Amino acid sequence: MVVHAGDDLRIEAGGDQVRRFASSDWAERAFCGVCGSGVYFRLTGAGQSFVPAGLFETLPGARLHSEIFTDAQPDWYAFAGTRERLTEAEFLARVGAAD
């Protein structure tokens, strides 16, 4: 679960501890260099950032907006409700990373 942080993500405290790496042709991932916790992933083409929901104590008004890589999820893994559901190919095409 991630929170869409848009294209202006700023880390104000502990930014010197953040380590980054290119995790694919289309994304960069960042993690804490001290504890290893994920900090964000960024779509390199679109510049959009996503932050793990678990980093926040509360998320008032948060709702599940979409699911990605749905063609790779196990059969027993399903969220209730109706929302946008993208396969890997659909997601990669949307972020401009399709072959």
Rosetta blueprint (number, residue, H / E / L):
1 M L
2 V E
3 V E
4 H E
5 A E
6 G E
7 D L
8 D L
9 L L
10 R L
11 I L
12 E L
13 A L
14 G L
15 G H
16 D H
17 Q H
18 V E
19 R E
20 R E
21 F E
22 A E
23 S L
24 S L
25 D L
26 W L
27 A E
28 E E
29 R E
30 A E
31 F E
32 C E
33 G L
34 V L
35 C L
36 G L
37 S L
38 G E
39 V E
40 Y E
41 F E
42 R E
43 L E
44 T L
45 G L
46 A L
47 G L
48 Q L
49 S E
50 F E
51 V E
52 P E
53 A H
54 G H
55 L H
56 F L
57 E L
58 T L
59 L L
60 P L
61 G L
62 A L
63 R L
64 L L
65 H L
66 S E
67 E E
68 I L
69 F L
70 T H
71 D H
72 A H
73 Q L
74 P L
75 D L
76 W L
77 Y L
78 A L
79 F L
80 A L
81 G L
82 T L
83 R L
84 E E
85 R E
86 L L
87 T L
88 E H
89 A H
90 E H
91 F H
92 L H
93 A H
94 R H
95 V L
96 G L
97 A L
98 A L
99 D L
